């Protein structure tokens, strides 16, 4: 009997196998179909999103959003052109070749990963269908959520388009006074788009998972364990929409237009909307202008140099990158009203570097807290060197200096030997009320004396007083 059933069992197994194979093929085909981004689908998403975007923003499109499905190479070229004027504005003083290289590097990375981006120069949304699978894998988007993901992505870009049409964002971005103002304006724009997407998702009862993945996608975050990326995401895509919501709660939807007309000028205002809504009448101290004066007194002949503002966001990012917990870094950096730094470098057998930093905090305690964090970072760095088998740290001198006008000054001369390479550093940092000042000379050609460094500090304080 059993032998007689073998052909039947074989037939059943064959049918089951064929059925299973058919299901797999159908599933794969369905998956491919559901992940497809095509012209018809984008048109449908635009028609669906347009009335929602208009209603929630209270604004009107001057013309319909244009879009184009492009290959990675075309997207890369467009983004390189898009980034160049923005980087020139943000990296004032940097050599053109470095700016161009940075623009190209970023554009190449974007072309390999982003689903698309609105181009303010071309005035159209550029979509890269070839990157759809990359997005799905990176942000773990389920097939069932993919269409919501794409719809919300298109709606997000439409908010960017409307803001650009109504408020001329590209021209404003390239004419910002400094990098921090540019960052704050960017946080406003991204925050507005996220705010609208949150409203659309709730109204249409769309997938929250798809929405979260889409916001991560437009942010460009690739590693959620990376402290710097996490912090950038939090500032632009969490604090940005919170800032917009605070504006709307206080002034209504018309308040957003007012904010674009007179945008926040610092990330501090993004983190503390009340400071934007109720601005202080006290004139901010211009640390960038002071650092320009200081730079002329530094031994930097023949060196490439760059100076610029240090925003609370930059400051926080530096602290986080050096191991300070994000919450603590944000708290201390949030108390920084203004800041600027100057860096000069020259490559010889050893790299020669000169750095000057001036930071203005809201209180002397905040400045002291920042100095405390810098001491913590310094100790951690030295502990790491001491733990290395091929390295030796020699603190030649570490002493307090007395200087008129300063609450405290600390001078250090440190030599670090790794294998046979010796790095020599002379540094000083000081407190003047709520100001923190620091200088560092790494592998200097001419050894700075305590007097020469003290003279520079005295000059900084003199010019600071003249500017107040």
ROGUDREN-819474 format. One line per field, with one value per residue (C-alpha): x, y, z; residue in one letter. Coordinates in pm, whole numbers, always signed. Layout:
residues N
x: [X | ...]
y: [Y | ...]
z: [Z | ...]
type: [a | ...]
This chain:
residues 468
x: [+0 | +272 | +455 | +136 | +108 | +454 | +347 | +62 | +290 | +541 | +265 | +148 | +503 | +553 | +230 | +325 | +671 | +530 | +268 | +534 | +761 | +469 | +396 | +760 | +772 | +444 | +566 | +892 | +704 | +461 | +754 | +922 | +596 | +531 | +883 | +851 | +874 | +738 | +600 | +236 | +279 | +455 | +181 | -84 | +105 | +140 | -234 | -314 | -68 | -119 | -452 | -331 | -7 | -195 | -452 | -206 | +48 | -209 | +7 | -43 | +187 | +292 | +324 | +291 | +591 | +807 | +985 | +1218 | +1319 | +1697 | +1994 | +2250 | +2505 | +2262 | +2157 | +2522 | +2599 | +2290 | +2367 | +2730 | +2608 | +2349 | +2602 | +2880 | +2721 | +2595 | +2939 | +3109 | +2878 | +2928 | +3305 | +3414 | +3790 | +3840 | +4029 | +3807 | +3951 | +3862 | +3507 | +3471 | +3601 | +3360 | +3067 | +3160 | +3216 | +2875 | +2701 | +2852 | +2738 | +2387 | +2362 | +2428 | +2176 | +1908 | +1571 | +1573 | +1589 | +1434 | +1681 | +1644 | +1861 | +1671 | +1340 | +1231 | +1226 | +1490 | +1404 | +1644 | +1434 | +1753 | +1798 | +1457 | +1594 | +1876 | +1619 | +1410 | +1709 | +1863 | +1544 | +1385 | +1072 | +813 | +644 | +311 | +456 | +645 | +368 | +299 | +674 | +691 | +375 | +505 | +843 | +675 | +458 | +770 | +944 | +631 | +655 | +1018 | +903 | +624 | +859 | +1113 | +846 | +701 | +1018 | +1304 | +1503 | +1797 | +1888 | +1845 | +2066 | +2354 | +2327 | +2330 | +2564 | +2725 | +2709 | +2500 | +2228 | +2227 | +2189 | +1901 | +1722 | +1772 | +1623 | +1321 | +1269 | +1313 | +1106 | +821 | +823 | +827 | +543 | +326 | +411 | +311 | -27 | -80 | +12 | -235 | -515 | -489 | -405 | -92 | +180 | +383 | +664 | +663 | +665 | +958 | +1153 | +1081 | +1207 | +1525 | +1558 | +1540 | +1776 | +2037 | +2109 | +2285 | +2404 | +2177 | +2459 | +2677 | +2658 | +2719 | +2452 | +2204 | +2262 | +2220 | +1896 | +1770 | +1849 | +1702 | +1427 | +1309 | +1388 | +1314 | +946 | +915 | +1028 | +767 | +496 | +590 | +560 | +217 | +94 | +188 | +105 | -109 | -20 | +66 | +355 | +545 | +547 | +671 | +949 | +1064 | +1057 | +1267 | +1432 | +1602 | +1969 | +2106 | +2053 | +2012 | +1684 | +1576 | +1639 | +1473 | +1180 | +1097 | +1426 | +1311 | +955 | +1072 | +1411 | +1653 | +1724 | +2086 | +2320 | +2507 | +2884 | +3054 | +3304 | +3376 | +3493 | +3715 | +3870 | +3955 | +4152 | +4323 | +4423 | +4643 | +4850 | +4914 | +5230 | +5066 | +5285 | +5280 | +4993 | +4647 | +4388 | +4014 | +3790 | +3421 | +3145 | +3098 | +2728 | +2583 | +2520 | +2887 | +2997 | +2767 | +2881 | +3245 | +3167 | +2967 | +3241 | +3483 | +3270 | +3054 | +2695 | +2456 | +2226 | +2514 | +2673 | +2346 | +2288 | +2629 | +2644 | +2291 | +2422 | +2670 | +2541 | +2810 | +3147 | +3419 | +3733 | +4042 | +4257 | +4578 | +4778 | +5093 | +5216 | +5588 | +5752 | +5508 | +5181 | +5199 | +4869 | +4756 | +4408 | +4229 | +3881 | +3655 | +3319 | +3058 | +2821 | +2511 | +2671 | +3015 | +2894 | +2807 | +3156 | +3308 | +3093 | +3228 | +3585 | +3511 | +3401 | +3718 | +3923 | +3729 | +3801 | +4168 | +4196 | +4027 | +4258 | +4567 | +4445 | +4411 | +4765 | +4902 | +4725 | +4905 | +5212 | +5383 | +5311 | +5443 | +5299 | +5527 | +5364 | +5656 | +5462 | +5110 | +5059 | +4822 | +4913 | +4807 | +4691 | +4513 | +4146 | +4130 | +3958 | +4183 | +4447 | +4604 | +4924 | +5046 | +5341 | +5290 | +5493 | +5339 | +5556 | +5391 | +5646 | +5923 | +5696 | +5690 | +5407 | +5468 | +5181 | +5174 | +4827 | +4648 | +4287 | +4134 | +3812 | +3702 | +3364 | +3130 | +3394 | +3610 | +3931 | +4177 | +4495 | +4694 | +5024 | +5102 | +5455 | +5538 | +5843 | +5929 | +5866 | +5618 | +5712 | +5477 | +5514 | +5427 | +5116 | +5022 | +5057 | +4808 | +4561 | +4600 | +4536 | +4220 | +4081 | +4173 | +3993 | +3698 | +3655 | +3686 | +3409 | +3160]
y: [+0 | +236 | +164 | +230 | +579 | +697 | +844 | +1024 | +1161 | +1269 | +1442 | +1619 | +1729 | +1852 | +2052 | +2193 | +2283 | +2449 | +2632 | +2750 | +2859 | +3039 | +3222 | +3324 | +3454 | +3638 | +3777 | +3893 | +4048 | +4215 | +4340 | +4482 | +4642 | +4794 | +4939 | +5095 | +5473 | +5592 | +5901 | +5805 | +5735 | +6067 | +6260 | +6087 | +6170 | +6536 | +6566 | +6402 | +6611 | +6956 | +7050 | +6920 | +7118 | +7435 | +7398 | +7320 | +7590 | +7854 | +7930 | +7895 | +7751 | +8010 | +7724 | +7348 | +7154 | +7030 | +6700 | +6474 | +6109 | +6105 | +5873 | +5898 | +6078 | +6356 | +6393 | +6414 | +6689 | +6889 | +6862 | +6967 | +7290 | +7331 | +7295 | +7518 | +7860 | +7735 | +7607 | +7925 | +8120 | +7882 | +7833 | +8191 | +8213 | +7849 | +7784 | +7728 | +7382 | +7264 | +7398 | +7233 | +6902 | +6916 | +6988 | +6700 | +6457 | +6535 | +6519 | +6178 | +6042 | +6182 | +6038 | +5690 | +5702 | +5975 | +5907 | +6262 | +6629 | +6957 | +7167 | +7538 | +7616 | +7401 | +7472 | +7109 | +6792 | +6543 | +6180 | +5885 | +5566 | +5355 | +5440 | +5309 | +4970 | +5136 | +5337 | +5029 | +4840 | +5130 | +5237 | +4890 | +4997 | +4724 | +4671 | +4764 | +5102 | +5187 | +5377 | +5587 | +5650 | +5776 | +5986 | +6155 | +6208 | +6387 | +6593 | +6690 | +6812 | +7006 | +7202 | +7285 | +7393 | +7613 | +7776 | +7844 | +7991 | +8209 | +8310 | +8274 | +8037 | +7984 | +8353 | +8393 | +8090 | +8233 | +8579 | +8482 | +8687 | +8380 | +8002 | +7999 | +8214 | +7971 | +7673 | +7840 | +7922 | +7562 | +7437 | +7661 | +7526 | +7160 | +7212 | +7358 | +7058 | +6808 | +6996 | +6969 | +6599 | +6528 | +6692 | +6503 | +6169 | +6221 | +6344 | +6057 | +5800 | +5698 | +5469 | +5634 | +5392 | +5515 | +5877 | +5821 | +5643 | +5925 | +6192 | +5991 | +5960 | +6335 | +6402 | +6175 | +5998 | +5668 | +5560 | +5616 | +5515 | +5799 | +6077 | +6361 | +6235 | +6182 | +6532 | +6689 | +6495 | +6610 | +6977 | +7005 | +6743 | +6738 | +7084 | +7248 | +7136 | +7213 | +7569 | +7597 | +7463 | +7720 | +7996 | +7872 | +7833 | +8195 | +8367 | +8127 | +7988 | +8340 | +8339 | +8098 | +8351 | +8613 | +8377 | +8323 | +8698 | +8758 | +8418 | +8313 | +8406 | +8136 | +7773 | +7901 | +8061 | +7731 | +7553 | +7834 | +7972 | +8229 | +8404 | +8445 | +8542 | +8788 | +8906 | +9074 | +9441 | +9381 | +9394 | +9067 | +9082 | +9021 | +8744 | +8701 | +9062 | +9019 | +8699 | +8879 | +9135 | +8862 | +8670 | +8962 | +8924 | +8551 | +8399 | +8255 | +8375 | +8127 | +7927 | +7854 | +8004 | +8015 | +8189 | +8178 | +8181 | +7899 | +7836 | +7657 | +7368 | +7356 | +7378 | +7099 | +6882 | +6927 | +6832 | +6525 | +6412 | +6424 | +6195 | +6441 | +6308 | +6481 | +6617 | +6774 | +6909 | +7067 | +7221 | +7390 | +7485 | +7624 | +7890 | +8017 | +8345 | +8382 | +8245 | +8244 | +8052 | +8103 | +7819 | +7833 | +7531 | +7449 | +7105 | +7042 | +6728 | +6796 | +6980 | +7328 | +7459 | +7780 | +7803 | +8090 | +8071 | +8332 | +8235 | +8460 | +8286 | +8421 | +8394 | +8349 | +8018 | +7891 | +7988 | +7805 | +7498 | +7494 | +7524 | +7231 | +7017 | +7108 | +6994 | +6668 | +6614 | +6696 | +6442 | +6171 | +6238 | +6218 | +5899 | +5743 | +5842 | +5705 | +5376 | +5333 | +5111 | +5312 | +5658 | +5881 | +6207 | +6467 | +6768 | +7011 | +7291 | +7338 | +7652 | +7937 | +8283 | +8616 | +8859 | +9193 | +9174 | +8795 | +8595 | +8298 | +8190 | +7847 | +7793 | +7452 | +7310 | +6945 | +6699 | +6379 | +6107 | +5834 | +5588 | +5829 | +6123 | +6409 | +6664 | +6982 | +7201 | +7533 | +7637 | +7880 | +7930 | +8202 | +8344 | +8707 | +8716 | +8535 | +8512 | +8207 | +8257 | +7992 | +7982 | +7680 | +7654 | +7304 | +7226 | +7598 | +7693 | +7961 | +7867 | +8109 | +8242 | +8290 | +8664 | +8653 | +8446 | +8674 | +8975 | +8821 | +8756 | +9113 | +9238 | +9023 | +9173 | +9526 | +9490 | +9322 | +9623 | +9860 | +9677 | +9677]
z: [+0 | +88 | -237 | -429 | -273 | -373 | -708 | -530 | -258 | -519 | -712 | -395 | -311 | -666 | -649 | -308 | -434 | -746 | -538 | -291 | -576 | -744 | -415 | -378 | -733 | -685 | -354 | -510 | -802 | -563 | -356 | -664 | -769 | -426 | -416 | -758 | -794 | -1126 | -1294 | -1246 | -875 | -810 | -995 | -782 | -462 | -562 | -634 | -300 | -96 | -251 | -87 | +250 | +235 | +134 | +412 | +693 | +598 | +504 | +201 | -174 | -438 | -695 | -943 | -933 | -807 | -1089 | -1053 | -1245 | -1207 | -1251 | -1238 | -961 | -1178 | -1271 | -908 | -800 | -1052 | -954 | -581 | -634 | -797 | -521 | -241 | -374 | -298 | +39 | +143 | +22 | +250 | +544 | +498 | +446 | +416 | +316 | -12 | -317 | -384 | -33 | -68 | -410 | -275 | +18 | -216 | -445 | -158 | -6 | -344 | -422 | -84 | -135 | -485 | -350 | -67 | -81 | -239 | -370 | -279 | -385 | -582 | -511 | -813 | -1062 | -885 | -903 | -700 | -816 | -737 | -762 | -803 | -804 | -435 | -326 | -222 | -27 | +166 | +240 | +378 | +570 | +745 | +760 | +572 | +536 | +200 | +358 | +465 | +147 | -31 | +282 | +301 | -58 | -23 | +292 | +126 | -165 | +74 | +274 | -40 | -137 | +188 | +98 | -248 | -112 | +141 | -133 | -361 | -85 | +101 | -153 | +70 | -168 | -189 | +186 | +253 | +49 | +202 | +570 | +786 | +937 | +958 | +1275 | +1121 | +828 | +1062 | +1246 | +919 | +806 | +1133 | +1073 | +719 | +814 | +1128 | +922 | +687 | +976 | +1148 | +834 | +789 | +1150 | +1083 | +756 | +914 | +1198 | +972 | +722 | +990 | +802 | +933 | +1211 | +1126 | +766 | +886 | +1123 | +848 | +604 | +845 | +903 | +527 | +454 | +745 | +589 | +919 | +848 | +1192 | +1491 | +1728 | +1596 | +1855 | +1607 | +1365 | +1648 | +1774 | +1431 | +1383 | +1721 | +1658 | +1308 | +1302 | +1663 | +1801 | +1464 | +1457 | +1829 | +1749 | +1470 | +1699 | +1965 | +1703 | +1592 | +1951 | +2023 | +1693 | +1493 | +1151 | +1024 | +1272 | +1048 | +764 | +1009 | +1119 | +759 | +702 | +1015 | +1080 | +1403 | +1403 | +1631 | +1724 | +2077 | +1968 | +1810 | +2139 | +2337 | +2130 | +2400 | +2325 | +1965 | +2054 | +2321 | +2197 | +2434 | +2376 | +2477 | +2178 | +2128 | +2156 | +1819 | +1892 | +1520 | +1493 | +1799 | +1664 | +1338 | +1540 | +1743 | +1429 | +1318 | +1636 | +1595 | +1437 | +1124 | +836 | +548 | +700 | +562 | +792 | +849 | +1100 | +1173 | +1428 | +1676 | +1728 | +2028 | +1786 | +1681 | +2040 | +2147 | +1855 | +1957 | +2318 | +2215 | +1976 | +2270 | +2484 | +2678 | +2717 | +2475 | +2745 | +2935 | +2616 | +2500 | +2841 | +2857 | +2488 | +2511 | +2749 | +2490 | +2345 | +2082 | +1989 | +1724 | +1643 | +1428 | +1297 | +1096 | +977 | +786 | +686 | +731 | +869 | +1153 | +1121 | +1271 | +1408 | +1577 | +1732 | +1905 | +2058 | +2219 | +2371 | +2533 | +2777 | +2948 | +3294 | +3447 | +3593 | +3244 | +3124 | +3423 | +3348 | +2993 | +3121 | +3352 | +3058 | +2868 | +3169 | +3173 | +2802 | +2857 | +3140 | +2933 | +2640 | +2860 | +3025 | +2680 | +2587 | +2916 | +2848 | +2515 | +2516 | +2241 | +2384 | +2659 | +2793 | +2950 | +3120 | +3112 | +3280 | +3413 | +3619 | +3694 | +3570 | +3713 | +3449 | +3491 | +3393 | +3404 | +3678 | +3606 | +3353 | +3310 | +3108 | +2988 | +2798 | +2706 | +2496 | +2364 | +2213 | +2003 | +1867 | +1764 | +1678 | +1931 | +1937 | +2135 | +2251 | +2431 | +2541 | +2765 | +2863 | +3073 | +3214 | +3200 | +3369 | +3132 | +2856 | +2792 | +2594 | +2472 | +2262 | +2142 | +1953 | +1827 | +1701 | +1666 | +1459 | +1715 | +2077 | +2236 | +2577 | +2869 | +2816 | +2446 | +2519 | +2809 | +2578 | +2334 | +2616 | +2738 | +2384 | +2361 | +2680 | +2575 | +2240 | +2412 | +2638 | +2342 | +2159 | +2448]
type: [x | x | x | x | x | x | x | x | x | x | x | x | x | x | x | x | x | x | x | x | x | x | x | x | x | x | x | x | x | x | x | x | x | x | x | x | x | x | x | x | x | x | x | x | x | x | x | x | x | x | x | x | x | x | x | x | x | x | x | x | x | x | x | x | x | x | x | x | x | x | x | x | x | x | x | x | x | x | x | x | x | x | x | x | x | x | x | x | x | x | x | x | x | x | x | x | x | x | x | x | x | x | x | x | x | x | x | x | x | x | x | x | x | x | x | x | x | x | x | x | x | x | x | x | x | x | x | x | x | x | x | x | x | x | x | x | x | x | x | x | x | x | x | x | x | x | x | x | x | x | x | x | x | x | x | x | x | x | x | x | x | x | x | x | x | x | x | x | x | x | x | x | x | x | x | x | x | x | x | x | x | x | x | x | x | x | x | x | x | x | x | x | x | x | x | x | x | x | x | x | x | x | x | x | x | x | x | x | x | x | x | x | x | x | x | x | x | x | x | x | x | x | x | x | x | x | x | x | x | x | x | x | x | x | x | x | x | x | x | x | x | x | x | x | x | x | x | x | x | x | x | x | x | x | x | x | x | x | x | x | x | x | x | x | x | x | x | x | x | x | x | x | x | x | x | x | x | x | x | x | x | x | x | x | x | x | x | x | x | x | x | x | x | x | x | x | x | x | x | x | x | x | x | x | x | x | x | x | x | x | x | x | x | x | x | x | x | x | x | x | x | x | x | x | x | x | x | x | x | x | x | x | x | x | x | x | x | x | x | x | x | x | x | x | x | x | x | x | x | x | x | x | x | x | x | x | x | x | x | x | x | x | x | x | x | x | x | x | x | x | x | x | x | x | x | x | x | x | x | x | x | x | x | x | x | x | x | x | x | x | x | x | x | x | x | x | x | x | x | x | x | x | x | x | x | x | x | x | x | x | x | x | x | x | x | x | x | x | x | x | x | x | x | x | x | x | x | x | x | x | x | x | x | x | x | x | x | x | x | x | x | x | x | x | x | x | x | x | x | x | x | x | x | x | x | x | x | x | x | x | x | x | x | x | x | x | x | x]
